[in-house]
Amino acid sequence: MHAWQLQDAKSRFGELVDCALSEGPQLVTRRGNNAVVLMAAPECRRLAGEDALVSLLLHAPCGEPLDMARSRKPMAAFGSLIAATALEHGLAVVTRNVSDFASAPVVLANPWDTVPGAQ
């Protein structure tokens, strides 16, 4: 990155802009300290991430369609919180009341289905 003293940058501003466009960012110093960097607008937008989300969405790989089928039976608020917590942390829901969680995409375990030690 080329460094310009402020006085030179002022008097040769056109040249400073041309260098920023052709060579990359240009550093301007004032009283010996780094003051500002002049860069091309597209580079500034790229660094600021203005176009990042649009680019990400346009270039994202296409996968399988999501299965959006839902049960008509709504879950109770506490059941929803338990299911969401289990999904977020990769846990199973251990409950005797498996019917309340049947529509949730969680791993269910009913400890009353089997008797420990029984064959």
Contacts in CASP RR format, 6 or more apart in sequence:
PFRMAT RR
TARGET T0000
AUTHOR 0000-0000-0000
METHOD contacts of the structure
MODEL  1
MHAWQLQDAKSRFGELVDCALSEGPQLVTRRGNNAVVLMAAPECRRLAGE
DALVSLLLHAPCGEPLDMARSRKPMAAFGSLIAATALEHGLAVVTRNVSD
FASAPVVLANPWDTVPGAQ
1 24 0 8 1.000
1 25 0 8 1.000
1 26 0 8 1.000
1 27 0 8 1.000
1 37 0 8 1.000
2 19 0 8 1.000
2 23 0 8 1.000
2 26 0 8 1.000
2 27 0 8 1.000
3 26 0 8 1.000
3 27 0 8 1.000
3 28 0 8 1.000
3 29 0 8 1.000
4 12 0 8 1.000
4 16 0 8 1.000
4 26 0 8 1.000
4 27 0 8 1.000
4 28 0 8 1.000
4 29 0 8 1.000
5 28 0 8 1.000
5 29 0 8 1.000
5 30 0 8 1.000
5 32 0 8 1.000
6 28 0 8 1.000
6 29 0 8 1.000
6 30 0 8 1.000
6 35 0 8 1.000
9 16 0 8 1.000
9 26 0 8 1.000
9 28 0 8 1.000
9 38 0 8 1.000
16 26 0 8 1.000
16 28 0 8 1.000
16 38 0 8 1.000
17 38 0 8 1.000
19 26 0 8 1.000
20 26 0 8 1.000
20 38 0 8 1.000
20 39 0 8 1.000
20 40 0 8 1.000
21 40 0 8 1.000
24 39 0 8 1.000
24 40 0 8 1.000
24 43 0 8 1.000
25 37 0 8 1.000
25 38 0 8 1.000
25 39 0 8 1.000
25 43 0 8 1.000
26 37 0 8 1.000
26 38 0 8 1.000
26 39 0 8 1.000
27 34 0 8 1.000
27 36 0 8 1.000
27 37 0 8 1.000
28 35 0 8 1.000
28 36 0 8 1.000
28 37 0 8 1.000
28 38 0 8 1.000
29 35 0 8 1.000
45 51 0 8 1.000
70 103 0 8 1.000
71 102 0 8 1.000
71 103 0 8 1.000
73 103 0 8 1.000
75 83 0 8 1.000
75 100 0 8 1.000
75 101 0 8 1.000
75 103 0 8 1.000
75 104 0 8 1.000
76 100 0 8 1.000
79 100 0 8 1.000
79 101 0 8 1.000
79 104 0 8 1.000
80 104 0 8 1.000
82 93 0 8 1.000
82 101 0 8 1.000
83 93 0 8 1.000
83 101 0 8 1.000
83 104 0 8 1.000
83 106 0 8 1.000
85 91 0 8 1.000
86 92 0 8 1.000
86 93 0 8 1.000
86 106 0 8 1.000
86 107 0 8 1.000
87 104 0 8 1.000
87 105 0 8 1.000
87 106 0 8 1.000
91 107 0 8 1.000
92 106 0 8 1.000
92 107 0 8 1.000
92 108 0 8 1.000
92 109 0 8 1.000
93 101 0 8 1.000
93 104 0 8 1.000
93 106 0 8 1.000
93 107 0 8 1.000
93 108 0 8 1.000
93 109 0 8 1.000
94 109 0 8 1.000
94 110 0 8 1.000
94 111 0 8 1.000
95 101 0 8 1.000
95 108 0 8 1.000
95 109 0 8 1.000
95 110 0 8 1.000
96 110 0 8 1.000
96 111 0 8 1.000
96 112 0 8 1.000
98 108 0 8 1.000
98 110 0 8 1.000
101 108 0 8 1.000
102 108 0 8 1.000
END
